[in-house]
């Protein structure tokens, strides 16, 4: 079934202004204007982020909604997929153990796309992440995992190990941002979300 509602979740310190989010938004607007698109600015609190995501997708048809998540957004997306049983899930270099990996970022942080904008990431947020990242994997036959071996932030082996059975695009080289997303991966993501 084709996707009728699509949620894109950005990563830590990122925003809807990220390159991948903008490329997806632009493509959906141009090629699939009937699809309901949402890409919220996620709050620093993981618990608040999940609340926002759940509220945003309340009433969305589970059998034709999809979630795309990058990095920390991948962890949130997988959790939402477990809770909703949504039709499609795309994970792009997803964070598997964010409570461990983000512990070193406790303190004042700035947004990548607007360095003037600061936010506080506190120890309480690590506990919130621990609660969110603990789940049985979603239905992996409905999941596309893109993992870059060259990811300088997260370990691709952990991603593949966390989501065994997902449709896998293992990228030789690459980077955490998946800089070649438009030329090498956007088409495959769209095809997965909107099968011919």
RAVENRA-V386331 format. One record per residue. N is the residue number from 1. OMEGA is omega as a letter, one per 30 degrees, with the letter a starting at -180 (none if undefined). BURIAL is I if it has 9 or more other ideal C-beta (glycine too) atoms within 8 Angstrom, else O. D_FIRST is the distance of its C-alpha to the first C-alpha in Angstrom with 2 decimals. Layout:
N|OMEGA|BURIAL|D_FIRST ; N|OMEGA|BURIAL|D_FIRST
This chain:
1|l|O|0.00 ; 2|a|O|3.79 ; 3|l|I|6.58 ; 4|a|I|9.03 ; 5|a|I|11.73 ; 6|l|I|13.20 ; 7|l|I|16.39 ; 8|a|I|18.73 ; 9|a|I|21.68 ; 10|a|I|24.79 ; 11|a|I|27.47 ; 12|a|I|31.02 ; 13|a|O|33.31 ; 14|a|I|30.52 ; 15|l|I|28.95 ; 16|l|I|26.39 ; 17|l|O|28.84 ; 18|a|I|27.98 ; 19|a|I|27.25 ; 20|a|I|23.73 ; 21|a|I|22.84 ; 22|l|I|24.42 ; 23|l|I|22.78 ; 24|a|I|19.26 ; 25|a|I|20.29 ; 26|a|O|21.87 ; 27|a|I|19.02 ; 28|l|I|16.51 ; 29|a|O|19.31 ; 30|a|O|20.08 ; 31|a|O|16.89 ; 32|a|O|14.27 ; 33|a|O|16.74 ; 34|a|O|14.56 ; 35|l|I|12.90 ; 36|a|O|15.15 ; 37|l|I|16.88 ; 38|l|I|19.36 ; 39|a|I|21.72 ; 40|l|I|24.70 ; 41|a|O|28.07 ; 42|l|I|28.26 ; 43|a|O|31.66 ; 44|l|O|33.85 ; 45|l|I|33.71 ; 46|l|I|30.77 ; 47|l|I|31.00 ; 48|l|I|30.93 ; 49|l|I|27.98 ; 50|l|I|25.93 ; 51|l|O|27.17 ; 52|a|I|26.10 ; 53|l|I|22.58 ; 54|a|I|22.23 ; 55|a|O|23.77 ; 56|a|I|21.59 ; 57|l|I|18.31 ; 58|l|O|19.83 ; 59|l|O|18.00 ; 60|l|I|14.69 ; 61|a|O|11.80 ; 62|a|I|11.28 ; 63|l|O|7.92 ; 64|l|I|6.54 ; 65|a|I|9.67 ; 66|l|I|10.76 ; 67|l|I|14.39 ; 68|l|I|16.45 ; 69|l|I|20.02 ; 70|l|I|23.07 ; 71|l|I|26.21 ; 72|l|I|27.08 ; 73|l|I|23.87 ; 74|l|I|22.18 ; 75|l|I|24.11 ; 76|a|I|23.12 ; 77|a|I|19.39 ; 78|l|I|19.59 ; 79|l|I|21.60 ; 80|l|I|19.19 ; 81|l|I|16.29 ; 82|a|I|18.74 ; 83|a|O|19.67 ; 84|a|I|16.35 ; 85|a|O|14.09 ; 86|a|I|11.45 ; 87|a|I|8.02 ; 88|l|I|9.47 ; 89|l|I|13.21 ; 90|a|I|15.30 ; 91|a|I|19.02 ; 92|a|I|21.63 ; 93|a|I|25.06 ; 94|l|I|24.51 ; 95|a|I|27.63 ; 96|l|I|28.08 ; 97|a|O|31.48 ; 98|a|I|31.85 ; 99|l|I|34.66 ; 100|a|O|36.67 ; 101|a|I|35.82 ; 102|a|I|36.31 ; 103|a|O|39.58 ; 104|a|O|41.52 ; 105|l|O|40.19 ; 106|a|I|41.80 ; 107|l|O|43.74 ; 108|l|O|43.38 ; 109|l|I|40.52 ; 110|l|I|39.55 ; 111|l|I|36.24 ; 112|a|I|35.56 ; 113|l|O|34.82 ; 114|a|I|37.63 ; 115|l|O|40.43 ; 116|a|O|42.46 ; 117|a|O|40.07 ; 118|l|O|40.97 ; 119|l|I|39.62 ; 120|l|O|40.97 ; 121|a|I|39.17 ; 122|l|O|41.09 ; 123|l|O|41.65 ; 124|a|O|39.91 ; 125|l|I|36.65 ; 126|l|I|36.93 ; 127|l|I|37.02 ; 128|l|I|33.95 ; 129|a|I|32.10 ; 130|a|I|33.37 ; 131|a|O|31.87 ; 132|a|I|28.42 ; 133|a|I|28.24 ; 134|l|O|29.05 ; 135|l|O|25.92 ; 136|a|O|24.40 ; 137|l|I|21.62 ; 138|l|I|18.02 ; 139|a|O|15.61 ; 140|l|I|16.20 ; 141|l|O|13.72 ; 142|a|I|11.20 ; 143|l|I|13.96 ; 144|l|I|15.27 ; 145|l|I|19.04 ; 146|a|I|21.23 ; 147|a|I|24.86 ; 148|l|I|27.91 ; 149|a|I|31.03 ; 150|l|I|33.10 ; 151|a|I|31.91 ; 152|a|O|35.27 ; 153|a|O|34.24 ; 154|a|I|32.08 ; 155|a|O|32.23 ; 156|a|I|29.33 ; 157|l|O|30.51 ; 158|l|I|29.91 ; 159|a|I|26.32 ; 160|l|I|25.62 ; 161|a|O|27.62 ; 162|a|I|25.80 ; 163|a|I|22.27 ; 164|l|O|22.98 ; 165|l|O|20.14 ; 166|l|I|17.89 ; 167|a|O|16.80 ; 168|l|O|20.04 ; 169|a|I|21.33 ; 170|a|O|25.01 ; 171|l|I|26.98 ; 172|a|O|30.61 ; 173|a|O|32.58 ; 174|l|I|30.69 ; 175|a|I|31.42 ; 176|a|I|30.15 ; 177|a|O|29.02 ; 178|a|I|27.22 ; 179|l|O|29.27 ; 180|a|O|27.62 ; 181|a|I|24.15 ; 182|a|O|23.95 ; 183|a|O|25.30 ; 184|a|O|23.95 ; 185|a|I|20.73 ; 186|a|I|19.01 ; 187|a|O|17.44 ; 188|l|I|16.02 ; 189|a|I|14.63 ; 190|l|I|12.94 ; 191|l|I|11.58 ; 192|a|I|10.20 ; 193|a|I|8.64 ; 194|a|O|7.60 ; 195|a|O|7.31 ; 196|none|O|9.35
